[in-house]
Each structure stands twice: as C-alpha cells, then as structure tokens.
Amino acid sequence: MRIGVPSEIKNHEYRVGMTPESVAEAVGHGHEVVVQSGAGNGIGAGDDTYRKAGARIAADAQEVFASADMIVKVKEPQAVERKMLRPGQVLFTYLHLAPDAPQTNDLLASGATCIAYETVTDAAGGLPLLKPMSQVAGRMSIQAGAGALEKAHGGRGVLLGGVPGVQPGKVVVLGGGVVGFNAAQMAVGLQADVTILDRNPVVLERLDHHFGASARVLYSNSASLAEQVAGADLVVGAVLIPGAAAPKLVSKSMLSTMKKGAVLVDVAIDQGGCFETSHPTTHDDPTYIVDDIVHYCVANMPGAVARTSTYALNNATLPHILNLADKGWVDALRADPHLANGLNVTDGKLTCEPVAQAQGLSAITVEKALEAAG
C-alpha cells in the first residue's frame, strides 16, 4: 500500500502523522510511504531523515493526496484537504465530527473511508489513540491556565501554587478521565488547591485512592458543580462522551457567580466544548473574555509540544497503520472490532451513531458497511 503523510496546516500545528521511525517500520512491511516536503520540520525531522527511513518526498500536498491509498494525519482535514480526498481512499486521523457538520458533509461527499483515532477502542473499553493526546492536553491545561491567570493576560493575578503565607489558587477539574487525571496531577504538583468532579463511582474511588489528601474528589451534580465553579480560580473542562458532542456543564449565567479574572480552559473544545460560552481559538490568539472570565479554548493544544505529542501518538497509532496497510481496511476492520469502532464514514455513508444523533443524520452499522464493501 502507498501511505501518504501530508504536512499539517491547522494554525500552529507542528505534529506530523508518522515519525521517521514509523515510516521505516511501514517500509519494512513492504509499503511505500510518501511524505510531503517539510512535514516533519516541527518535530525536528527534515526531509533527509525521512529519505533515510525509506520515504519518498513529495513536493506538495496535492502530490501526496493524489498518489496515496491511505492518508495518515494528525488533525481533522481542513476544507482544502477534504477536496483532495477521493472514493476508495482511506483517511486515518482525528476527526471529531460531532460538532463539525461541514466536515461531515465534505467527507460523505468525498466517498473516502474515514477512520477516526478518537473512536478506536481497546479491550478494556478505553480509547487508546485518544489517550496519549489527552494526557498531553490534560497536563498542558494547567500550564495554559496558569499563564492565563496572570494579570497581563486578563486573569486574577493568582499564582496557582501560592507562596508561604498566601493561599494557593483553587483549581476545579470537571471530569476524572485521562484529561482530568493528568490535569489534576499537574495542579497537585504545583501545590494548588485541587478539586475533581465526576459522576462515575468507580472513577471517584480510583481518584480518591490515588490522590488521597492531595485533592478533593466530589460527585458532580448541579449543586456541587455550581459551588465549585463559583469558588474557582481555574476550571478545566475535561469531559468526554466518545464520538459525541460534549455536554455543556457551565452555563453563561454561571459566569456571573465566578471571581473576576478566573479562567476556564476547555479541553473538550474539539467535541464542541463543555462551557456554553466556549468557541474554538488558536495558538495565535488563545484566549478571549466573556463577563470578566478568561476563556482558553485552543482546539489543538498538543500541537504546541509537537515532538512529545507526535512520538506519543505514533506509539499508539503505528500498529493500526500497519494493520490497515498489511490487510486493507476491510479485512483489518473485520479482524479487529476495536479498530472497526473507528470507522466514521465510508462510501458516502455515516457509520458513527453519536455523530448522526448530533447532526440529525442517519447512520448505518459498521457491519453493514463492511458487508457492502465486499
């Protein structure tokens, strides 16, 4: 199979779909890899490094898309990239379709087979291709929030860890999954006052066992949520419903109860955001203020630490890339139901029910899609 790796074009997105080491693995399996010139510059891997790994270097994205049987990316394809997809081509990347109807429509129209990292599962019920970026984003959320709290950035002027004789900043983490756990770890490490809210008793027990007296763990209901948000200096939105739009946990009216200059960091923004007042921002212009509350809603946070993020992501994606290339997407998905859960779009049909529900569309089952593919 010919695998194509284009440069990422989202604002300040420096990651790349395959590292040189991953390219070498694919070439070792007998596949051809075409990498766009400069695609790896953001992780310190120039064209010569990819050539030594066995890749062919393409001059531009058009050449990559035109020649490849499977496109491997990091972020969802932008409008100009979606126009280059074709029937029968495989796209393997993050998609986050639920809040993005234009992307859904374009992928359906392309006829391509689109497999989303974020809905691939594992035997334990986890999301193994989302996990590494959730770990990065969770840890970065505290860094981003700490910066946004500085007075020069519109924040309250609070140091999260405090100093002797001065109380630390209060951090509230909404959601105790991978993002929330990593956010809490970082905040605890800075000696902030940390509270984690979740609704899953198993998660609450695990968090309580791990953090002990270092962080409070509370059951999330309307009363506890309102109380904790009102008292917070920094709120991290870390909720996820796999494949679906994020629930709006913090309403606009709740902002008036918060401290002036408090910060909201919405890590769920890829799935539409969990704050009513959230809208996507970029690394160029990461924050905005609504009702005196600073919002940080960058949709590709891990792109800022591209080398760490790319290698962490490739550790998880490479086995699936090789599986898809070795067997072809139909046989690969038939053999692996967890990879099959990643199928979102194929042959002009939607195969992810949460996306269908979010956008008022109809979906077919993965099984029917595989049967139709022959």
Secondary structure, 3 states (H helix, E strand, C coil): CEEEECCCCCCCCCCCCCCHHHHHHHHHCCCEEEEECCCCHHHCCCHHHHHHCCCEEECCHHHHHHHCCEEECCCCCCHHHHCCCCCCCEEEECCCCCCCHHHHHHHHHHCCEEEEHHHCCCCCCCCCCCHHHHHHHHHHHHHHHHHHCCHHHCCCCCCCCCECCECCCEEEEECCCHHHHHHHHHHHHCCCEEEEEECCHHHHHHHHHHHHHHEEEEECCHHHHHHHHHHCCEEEECCCCCCCCCCCCECHHHHCCCCCCCEEEEHHHHHCCCECCCCCECCCCCEEEECCEEEECECCHHHHHHHHHHHHHHHHHHHHHHHHHHHCHHHHHHHCHHHHCCEEEECCEECCHHHHHHHCCCCCCHHHHHHHHC
